[in-house]
Each structure stands twice: as structure tokens, then as C-alpha cells.
């Protein structure tokens, strides 16, 4: 490693350590410290005929390892207010209400997270809840009072673990998009409504997590093979909190195929030694297309597109992790 780059990296890690120590002296209500277990049964497609499914609303992205072609799931809330937490001032379990200082971005049927102060020993204890509907679509707000009220679906909350001083973060309607390859097409499934084609002649999708040395670190050494892991073993969903918060990036490889069948062999695996046919490589290794496309896979031409996607919300929260 270049000496100047190594020095910059060391200085950066030192600053992150100082920021982390500072955070530990105050309050910490980071949702990324929530255990991936606060699942909530949601009817994502708003179809009464479709059963609700269990959704992890705190893990922003996870990969499903499928061997020849992976899939990647992205989960996010649709609020435009950034899910800013507000303080819970009182708990009224008899009326299924929480009083909060501000109901910023909270709307009917939204999902909200109840967060506890991690620095007070409440590590990973969070709840995902659904807010009840109101007649006008907004939640009760009394401009003459110091607090506003949010009504809670009583089937989604454990009042015994909620206390004044906890935080409520409204994340809007939960959106789940699954990207995968189906029938030589890149597809997107939004909220379980079924895969819809995006691009034709995409025959492979490979994905890996880019991991840092610790949850507090923001650095993924992209040139170190150990920084990239498949979604298997300890890295398979559901992820532990410790592993999830080490994931700072996802790298993707899309394999596109020209649908013109060539009379001669024009492609070979990355480790092939034949003169002439193009090598099809993913991150410097074999793409494994013969297993999914059949014996004549090498009579087609391919192009591999690789990219790295940083997970910005995890990166910016590193000192809190």
C-alpha cells in the first residue's frame, strides 16, 4: 500500500475511534443497533387476498445466495423526512396511544420503530409497530399541548418494554424490492407482487458483501479478497447485528448475453486456455455459465458489468455502532 494512503487510512480510523468514544458518552438510539428480529407482519402489496409476510425492517439490504445467480433484496421506508426519531413522553396502554414530542412524517398505517438508549444497557431491544388509521389520514395533533398522540395497533406492540424517554421513528410505508434473474431477464419484484422484467438477456447476477474489520470502521479494503464474502454461513440472512453492521458495501456483477447464436465457440470460462474465445470472468474468477445455460453456452458472446454500491446509511452511522 502506498505510504501516503496508509497514513490517511490510519488517521481516518483514529478519527472514527474518537467519534465512537464520544457517542458512547451520550445517548444512542441508532436503529442499526436493533436486532434483525424486530420483524413485522405486513401486507406490502395492499391486497386483502394476499397473506401478510414477515419483514425485517432494519436491515437495508441482504443477499440470497443461489449459486449460479444470486438475488438481492432492498428494504426501505418511503418517508421523505429521514425517519427522524422523536421522544416518547408518555405511554397510554389502555387507549393504545403513545404521546410524543413531534409526529414528524407519521401517517396512518405507517411502520414505526420504537428505539431504546443503547448506552443505557438496552442493546438490540427495539420494536417495529404499525400506526393505526385515522379519519383524515393524519395522526392526532393538539397544537395547544406540548405533545401529540400516535395511535398504535395493539397487536403489534409490547407495552411492557416501552417507557417514557424511548424514541419513536416513523419510516413510512415499507417497500421491499427483490432483484433477480428469471428466464434470462433481470427482474424486480416490488412488495411481493411478482417479478417484472427490467432488462432482457441478463443471464447471471452475482453479489457479495463488502465488510469492514469492525462495525465502527467505515473502510472496506476492496483489494483484499477477505473483504468480500458470499451470503453463506454466518453471512446468510438473517444476519446477526454484529455481522450486519460490518457490511458497508455490496458489489454486483451482471452478466449480459448477445442472443445471436454463433456457429463457432466464441466464449470460454475465465480459467480457459483456448486461443481466440473471449474469457467470461466475474471478479477474476469463472462465471459458471455452463451449469445454467447448457452445453452450448459458449456459442454466445457475453459482457460482464461490475459495480460497487456503498451503503450510505450504515457508513454514516458507524460511530454509533
C-alpha positions in Angstrom: 0.0 0.0 0.0 1.2 3.5 -0.8 2.6 5.2 2.3 0.5 8.3 1.9 -2.7 6.2 1.5 -1.7 4.1 4.6 -1.2 7.2 6.7 -4.5 8.7 5.5 -6.3 5.4 6.3 -4.8 5.3 9.8 -5.7 8.9 10.5 -9.2 8.2 9.4 -9.6 5.1 11.6 -8.3 7.1 14.5 -10.9 9.8 14.0 -13.7 7.2 13.8 -12.5 5.7 17.1 -12.6 9.2 18.7 -16.1 9.8 17.3 -17.2 6.4 18.6 -15.9 7.1 22.1 -17.8 10.4 22.0 -21.0 8.8 21.0 -20.7 6.3 23.9 -20.7 9.2 26.3 -24.1 10.4 25.2 -27.4 8.9 24.1 -27.5 6.4 21.2 -30.9 5.5 19.6 -29.5 4.0 16.4 -31.9 1.7 14.6 -29.0 -0.2 13.2 -28.3 -1.5 16.7 -31.7 -3.2 16.6 -31.7 -6.9 16.3 -32.8 -8.0 12.8 -35.5 -9.9 14.7 -38.0 -7.0 15.1 -40.0 -8.4 12.1 -43.4 -7.1 11.5 -46.1 -8.9 9.5 -47.0 -6.6 6.7 -49.4 -6.7 3.8 -46.9 -5.0 1.5 -49.0 -5.2 -1.7 -52.2 -3.9 0.0 -54.0 -6.9 -1.4 -56.5 -8.3 1.1 -56.3 -11.7 -0.7 -52.6 -12.0 0.0 -51.4 -13.1 3.4 -49.0 -10.6 5.2 -45.4 -11.6 5.3 -42.7 -11.2 7.9 -40.4 -8.4 7.0 -37.1 -7.3 8.7 -37.4 -3.6 8.6 -34.0 -2.7 10.0 -31.6 -4.5 7.5 -31.3 -2.2 4.5 -30.1 -4.9 2.0 -29.4 -8.6 2.0 -28.3 -11.1 -0.5 -29.7 -14.6 -1.1 -27.1 -17.0 -2.4 -28.4 -19.0 -5.3 -25.2 -20.5 -6.7 -25.4 -19.7 -10.4 -27.3 -16.5 -9.9 -28.0 -14.6 -6.6 -30.8 -12.3 -5.7 -30.6 -9.1 -3.7 -33.3 -7.6 -1.5 -33.6 -3.8 -0.8 -35.8 -2.7 2.1 -36.6 1.0 2.8 -39.3 3.3 4.1 -40.9 5.9 1.8 -40.9 8.8 4.2 -39.3 12.0 2.9 -38.4 13.1 6.5 -35.5 10.7 7.1 -37.2 8.8 9.9 -36.1 11.4 12.5 -36.7 9.9 16.0 -38.8 11.8 18.4 -39.1 11.4 22.2 -41.9 9.4 23.7 -43.3 11.4 26.6 -45.9 9.0 28.0 -47.3 5.6 27.3 -51.1 5.1 27.5 -51.5 1.3 27.0 -55.2 1.4 28.0 -56.0 3.5 24.9 -53.3 2.2 22.7 -51.6 5.6 22.4 -48.1 6.9 22.7 -47.6 10.6 23.3 -44.6 12.0 21.5 -42.9 15.4 21.2 -43.5 15.6 17.5 -45.2 13.3 15.0 -42.9 14.3 12.1 -43.7 12.2 9.0 -46.0 9.8 10.8 -49.1 8.8 8.8 -51.8 6.2 9.1 -50.8 2.6 8.5 -47.2 3.6 8.6 -44.5 1.5 10.2 -42.5 3.0 13.1 -39.6 1.8 15.2 -39.5 2.2 19.0 -35.9 2.7 20.0 -34.2 2.5 23.4 -30.9 4.1 24.5 -28.2 1.6 23.7 -25.8 3.3 26.1 -28.1 2.5 29.0 -27.9 -1.2 28.5 -30.8 -1.8 26.1 -28.7 -3.2 23.3 -30.8 -4.6 20.4 -34.2 -4.1 22.2 -36.4 -2.5 19.6 -39.9 -2.9 18.3 -41.4 -2.5 14.9 -45.0 -1.4 15.1 -47.8 -0.3 12.9 -49.7 3.0 13.5 -53.5 2.9 13.4 -55.6 4.6 10.8 -57.2 8.0 11.5 -60.2 9.6 9.7 -58.2 12.3 7.9 -55.1 10.3 7.2 -53.0 12.3 9.7 -52.3 11.4 13.3 -53.9 13.3 16.2 -52.2 16.6 16.9 -53.3 19.1 19.5 -51.5 22.4 18.8 -52.3 23.6 22.4 -50.5 20.7 24.0 -46.8 20.0 24.5 -47.2 16.6 22.9 -49.0 14.9 20.1 -50.5 11.4 20.1 -49.9 8.5 17.9 -52.4 5.6 18.0 -50.9 2.2 17.8 -52.2 -1.1 16.5 -52.4 -3.1 19.8 -51.5 -6.3 18.1 -48.0 -5.0 17.1 -46.7 -3.6 20.4 -45.5 -4.9 23.7 -46.2 -2.1 26.1 -44.3 -3.7 28.9 -41.0 -2.8 27.2 -41.9 0.8 26.2 -41.1 3.7 28.6 -41.1 7.5 28.5 -37.8 8.6 27.1 -37.7 6.0 24.4 -37.8 7.2 20.8 -40.3 6.7 18.0 -39.0 6.8 14.4 -41.7 6.7 11.7 -40.3 5.1 8.5 -43.4 5.4 6.3 -44.7 2.5 4.2 -42.1 -0.3 4.0 -41.0 -1.0 0.5 -39.3 -4.3 -0.5 -37.7 -4.8 -3.9 -36.1 -8.1 -4.9 -33.7 -8.1 -7.9 -33.0 -11.5 -9.5 -32.5 -13.2 -12.8 -35.5 -15.2 -14.1 -35.7 -16.7 -17.6 -32.7 -14.7 -19.0 -34.2 -11.5 -17.7 -33.3 -9.2 -14.9 -36.4 -8.8 -12.8 -37.7 -6.7 -10.0 -40.4 -7.9 -7.5 -41.9 -5.0 -5.6 -43.6 -5.9 -2.4 -44.3 -9.5 -3.4 -46.4 -8.6 -6.4 -44.3 -10.9 -8.6 -41.2 -10.5 -10.8 -41.4 -7.9 -13.6 -38.8 -7.8 -16.4 -36.4 -4.9 -16.4 -33.8 -5.9 -19.0 -33.7 -8.8 -21.4 -30.7 -11.2 -21.9 -29.3 -10.9 -18.5 -28.2 -14.4 -17.6 -26.4 -14.0 -14.3 -26.3 -11.9 -11.2 -23.6 -12.3 -8.6 -23.5 -10.4 -5.4 -21.2 -10.2 -2.4 -21.0 -8.2 0.8 -18.1 -5.7 1.3 -17.2 -5.9 5.0 -15.1 -3.8 7.3 -12.9 -5.0 10.1 -15.4 -3.9 12.7 -18.8 -2.3 12.9 -17.2 1.1 13.8 -14.9 1.0 10.8 -16.0 2.6 7.6 -13.3 1.2 5.4 -13.6 -1.8 3.1 -10.3 -2.8 1.6 -11.5 -3.5 -1.9 -8.2 -5.1 -2.9 -8.3 -7.6 -0.1 -10.2 -10.8 -1.0 -11.1 -11.3 2.6 -13.2 -8.1 2.4 -15.7 -9.7 0.1 -17.9 -12.5 1.3 -20.7 -14.6 -0.1 -24.1 -14.7 1.7 -23.4 -18.1 3.2 -22.7 -19.5 6.6 -22.5 -16.6 9.2 -23.3 -14.1 6.4 -26.6 -15.7 5.4 -29.9 -14.0 6.3 -31.0 -13.4 9.0 -27.8 -11.7 9.8 -26.6 -11.1 13.4 -26.3 -7.4 14.5 -22.5 -7.7 14.6 -22.2 -9.0 11.1 -24.9 -6.8 9.5 -23.2 -3.7 10.8 -19.8 -4.7 9.3 -21.4 -4.7 5.9 -20.6 -1.3 4.3 -21.0 -2.1 0.6 -22.4 -4.6 -1.9 -20.6 -5.5 -5.1 -22.6 -6.7 -8.0 -21.8 -8.4 -11.3 -24.4 -8.6 -14.1 -23.7 -10.9 -17.0 -25.3 -9.8 -20.3 -25.6 -12.1 -23.3 -25.9 -11.3 -27.0 -28.7 -13.5 -28.2 -27.1 -14.3 -31.5 -26.0 -17.9 -31.7 -22.6 -18.2 -33.2 -21.5 -21.3 -35.3 -18.1 -21.4 -33.6 -17.2 -21.3 -29.9 -16.7 -17.7 -29.1 -16.6 -17.7 -25.2 -14.8 -19.7 -22.5 -14.6 -19.7 -18.7 -12.1 -17.3 -17.1 -9.6 -20.1 -16.4 -9.8 -21.3 -20.0 -6.6 -21.6 -22.1 -8.0 -21.7 -25.7 -6.8 -19.2 -28.1 -9.4 -16.9 -29.5 -12.6 -17.3 -27.5 -13.2 -14.5 -25.0 -12.9 -15.3 -21.3 -16.0 -14.6 -19.2 -14.9 -13.6 -15.7 -16.6 -12.3 -12.6 -14.2 -10.6 -10.2 -11.3 -12.5 -11.8 -13.0 -16.0 -11.5 -15.2 -18.2 -13.5 -18.8 -17.1 -14.1 -20.1 -20.7 -14.1 -22.4 -20.2 -17.0 -22.2 -23.8 -18.3 -24.2 -25.1 -15.3 -27.2 -22.8 -16.0 -27.2 -22.2 -19.8 -26.3 -25.7 -21.1 -23.5 -27.1 -23.2 -23.7 -24.6 -26.0 -23.4 -21.6 -23.7 -20.0 -20.8 -25.2 -21.6 -20.2 -28.7 -22.8 -16.8 -27.4 -21.0 -13.6 -26.6 -21.1 -12.0 -23.1 -20.2 -8.8 -21.3 -19.9 -8.5 -17.5 -20.7 -5.3 -15.7 -19.3 -4.9 -12.2 -20.1 -2.2 -9.7 -19.7 -1.5 -6.0 -22.6 0.1 -4.1 -21.8 1.8 -0.7 -24.5 1.5 1.9 -24.5 5.2 3.0 -26.8 4.9 5.9 -24.6 2.2 7.5 -21.4 4.2 6.7 -22.7 7.4 8.3 -23.8 5.6 11.4 -20.5 3.8 12.0 -19.6 5.8 15.2 -23.0 4.7 16.7 -22.3 1.0 16.0 
